[in-house]
């Protein structure tokens, strides 16, 4: 381990067009965002990639997406009917209770999944009569289920929902801060670019909230607090569905971190120009987040 032959972990699962993955093997990865932002479809895309590469996938559907809808999406994205029928390659389950899920987790120690999609953390906690806002209760469930699945060597993608409040949305998923600490791989925010519509497709931005090993962040622009990891695009032409993750170009900005033109103009109009975001906030009497975003956008535009 100390002779320089051990490489840092790199994300391998759910690859962008340039071959860089979003999720780390043997780690808990988190995908969070608003409802209908494309979180589950992104994991569908990763599922089909893994199956087509010869791997095996466990889908834990606690969010009641349903087997018919799930299989239909996977087939549309190019999964093989034969593989989906092979229980040594693909398992879909809707656990009835904590005992059922505990048995599934135990079985994974010998089944050895390549990729596990857990949809969602919000539904997992009540299954164990646990409170999402309790750090101790979340940690106990995480250790017995999510972390146990990652210990099989699988890349675990745990889907979670975003906070409702304007200020807390910037923090990320709902519930205890222990959730954020528990992600040993990547924690990715999925945000709608063009709404996903049946028969038409859609797209979503993928941004990096956390990347413990740095392998994904290293291959993404570094100008934002949450840099862009890629854009997930789904295109539908008749009966043909094409999905891909477009890697970001150098200098690509996270749209959520770019201030509206009117706010940038308001900062520019200050005389003298502000020396900091705090200075702009005080003089414009804005909320901290709005002032920081406007000042940063103004400063970057002024110095490029």
JOTA-V531475 format. One record per residue. PSI is psi in degrees with one decimal (999 if undefined). Layout:
psi-><PSI | PSI>
//
This chain:
psi-><-28.2 | 3.7 | 8.2 | 8.7 | -7.1 | 119.0 | 152.7 | 147.1 | 142.4 | 145.6 | 130.6 | -22.6 | 142.6 | 71.5 | 144.6 | 174.7 | -22.9 | 6.5 | -5.0 | 127.8 | 166.9 | -29.8 | 145.2 | 138.2 | 144.7 | 17.6 | 158.3 | 119.4 | 148.6 | 137.5 | 118.1 | 158.9 | -178.5 | 164.4 | 140.8 | 22.2 | -18.0 | 12.4 | -51.3 | -39.2 | -34.8 | -42.2 | -30.1 | -44.6 | -46.5 | -37.2 | -48.5 | -40.3 | -48.8 | -45.1 | -42.5 | -20.8 | -3.4 | 3.5 | -179.1 | 149.0 | 135.6 | 126.9 | 114.3 | 102.5 | 91.0 | -8.9 | 5.7 | 42.6 | -31.3 | 142.0 | -38.7 | -47.8 | -40.5 | -49.2 | -38.9 | -42.0 | -41.8 | -40.6 | -41.5 | -31.0 | 1.0 | 12.6 | 150.4 | 134.5 | -40.3 | -44.0 | -41.7 | -24.2 | -9.5 | 108.2 | 2.4 | -7.6 | -33.2 | 127.2 | 127.5 | 130.8 | 147.7 | 89.8 | 135.7 | -33.4 | -179.1 | -38.0 | -43.7 | -47.0 | -38.8 | -38.7 | -38.0 | -45.7 | -42.5 | -39.3 | -30.7 | -19.1 | -24.6 | -27.2 | -31.7 | 73.1 | 149.0 | -37.9 | 134.3 | 128.2 | 118.4 | 111.2 | 97.3 | 171.8 | -37.0 | -31.7 | -19.7 | -43.4 | -48.4 | -27.7 | -32.1 | 14.7 | 40.2 | 154.5 | 124.3 | -20.4 | -3.1 | 119.1 | -42.1 | -43.7 | -40.0 | -44.9 | -39.2 | -44.9 | -41.1 | -44.1 | -40.3 | -21.3 | -67.5 | -50.5 | -35.8 | -37.6 | -40.5 | -31.6 | -15.3 | -8.5 | -2.5 | 151.0 | 114.0 | 124.6 | 106.5 | 118.0 | 137.3 | 162.1 | 158.3 | 155.4 | 154.5 | -37.7 | 147.9 | -44.1 | -41.7 | -19.9 | -36.0 | -24.5 | -40.0 | -135.5 | 160.8 | 162.6 | -163.6 | 151.6 | -17.3 | -26.0 | -46.0 | -39.9 | -26.6 | -17.3 | 108.0 | -9.5 | -112.2 | 151.1 | 113.9 | 133.6 | 131.8 | 123.2 | 137.6 | 132.9 | -61.9 | 124.4 | 139.6 | 121.3 | 130.4 | 131.2 | -6.1 | -22.6 | -155.5 | -172.6 | 158.7 | 143.4 | 140.8 | 119.4 | 155.0 | 111.5 | -36.0 | 140.0 | 90.2 | -37.0 | -12.9 | -0.1 | -36.1 | -42.1 | -35.6 | -29.6 | 20.1 | 156.5 | 149.1 | 20.0 | -12.1 | 161.8 | -44.5 | 89.2 | 156.0 | 125.8 | -20.9 | 176.7 | 121.9 | 121.9 | 133.6 | 123.3 | 134.4 | 126.1 | 95.7 | -120.3 | 2.5 | 125.3 | 130.1 | 130.4 | 146.9 | 162.9 | 113.6 | 121.6 | 151.5 | 143.7 | 156.0 | 133.1 | -1.8 | 130.2 | 151.0 | 115.5 | -31.0 | -15.2 | 7.1 | 125.4 | 152.7 | 148.4 | -36.9 | -36.4 | -39.4 | -40.6 | -36.2 | -38.0 | -43.0 | -32.7 | -14.0 | 134.4 | 112.6 | 165.6 | 146.5 | 148.9 | -12.7 | 168.1 | -35.7 | -40.1 | -44.5 | -41.3 | -43.5 | -41.9 | -27.9 | -8.8 | 44.8 | 165.1 | 154.8 | -45.8 | -43.5 | -43.2 | -41.7 | -42.8 | -44.1 | -43.8 | -43.5 | -45.1 | -44.9 | -45.6 | -42.9 | -40.4 | -36.5 | -26.7 | 20.7 | 999>
//
